[in-house]
Every structure is written in C-alpha cells, then in structure tokens.
Amino acid sequence: MEHSILMHEPEDDVGVAVVDLKAGTEARAVTLEGRYIGTVKVTEDIPLGHKVAMRDIPEGEEVIKYGRPIGRATKSIAKGSHVHIHNIKSMRW
C-alpha cells in the first residue's frame, strides 16, 4: 500500500493528504523521509493538501504540525477527521 498522508514530524497531530481521501479509506502515513508512521481510517472526505487528524484532539488543545503549535482546536476533533478552519483557529492572528 502506498502512502496517502505526509507528516513533517512523527509526533505531529496532523498529516497532509497527498491525494483526495474518501471517507472510510484506510490511509497510510509516512514522514517526509519516508518513515512509516501508521494508518488512520478517514472519517470524512478530505481534499488533497488538507490536514488529517492523526489522533483525537480535544477542544482547546494546541494542534501540532512541523513539530510546533499551529493553532488551537475550536471543538473536539476525532482521529481521521478533516482539520481546517471549521475546527481550528490559527495562533498567528
């Protein structure tokens, strides 16, 4: 099985879809260096280039990408869900 999610750091909360993902798909995640991280069952359609939750993220918790916080969850985000402006608020602005 080829990968369909790229992660910048193995500890990141989110990965990036490298193809359009359909709900119900079992998606394989690797790091940029090709290190296998694991699989996640995608719970909703996720477009190419958008973020996928690699674990459950509670409301109010920081969301980690690139090994650092990129935002805060505005509501609970289930593993395998689409992570975007509807459930995360940037910490930059």
C-alpha positions in Angstrom: 0.0 0.0 0.0 1.4 3.4 -0.9 1.1 6.3 1.5 -1.5 9.0 1.2 -0.6 11.2 4.1 2.7 13.0 4.7 3.8 14.1 8.2 6.5 16.7 8.9 7.4 15.2 12.3 6.4 11.8 13.7 4.8 13.4 16.8 2.6 15.8 14.8 -1.1 15.8 15.5 -1.9 16.2 11.8 -0.7 15.0 8.4 -1.3 16.3 4.9 -3.3 14.4 2.4 -1.3 13.9 -0.8 -4.3 12.6 -2.7 -8.1 13.3 -2.3 -9.2 11.0 0.6 -12.6 9.4 0.7 -14.5 8.7 4.0 -13.9 5.1 5.1 -10.4 4.9 3.4 -7.6 3.4 5.5 -4.8 5.9 4.8 -1.1 5.2 5.3 1.1 7.9 6.8 4.8 8.5 6.3 7.3 11.2 7.2 8.9 13.4 4.5 11.9 11.0 4.8 9.6 8.0 4.1 9.5 6.6 7.6 6.2 4.7 8.2 4.1 6.2 11.0 0.9 4.2 10.8 -2.5 4.2 9.3 -5.7 6.1 10.1 -9.3 5.4 9.0 -10.5 8.6 7.3 -13.9 9.6 8.7 -14.9 12.2 6.1 -13.8 13.3 2.6 -10.5 15.2 2.8 -9.2 17.2 -0.2 -5.6 17.0 -1.5 -3.4 19.3 0.5 -5.7 19.5 3.6 -4.9 18.2 7.1 -6.0 14.9 8.6 -6.1 14.4 12.4 -3.7 11.6 13.3 -5.2 11.4 16.8 -8.1 12.6 18.8 -7.6 16.3 19.6 -9.7 17.7 22.5 -11.3 21.2 22.2 -9.0 23.9 23.3 -5.8 21.9 22.8 -3.0 23.1 20.7 -2.6 21.4 17.3 0.9 20.4 16.4 2.3 20.4 12.8 6.0 20.9 11.9 6.8 19.9 15.5 5.2 23.1 16.8 1.8 24.6 17.6 -0.1 25.9 14.5 -3.4 26.6 16.1 -5.9 25.6 18.8 -8.9 23.2 18.3 -12.1 25.2 18.5 -14.0 21.9 19.1 -13.1 18.3 19.6 -11.5 16.7 16.5 -11.7 12.9 16.1 -8.9 10.9 14.7 -9.3 10.6 10.9 -11.2 13.9 10.6 -10.6 16.8 8.3 -8.7 19.6 10.1 -9.3 23.1 8.7 -10.7 26.5 9.5 -14.0 24.9 10.7 -12.3 23.3 13.7 -9.0 25.0 14.3 -8.1 28.7 15.0 -4.7 30.0 14.0 -2.4 31.1 16.7 -0.8 33.7 14.4 -3.6 36.2 14.2 
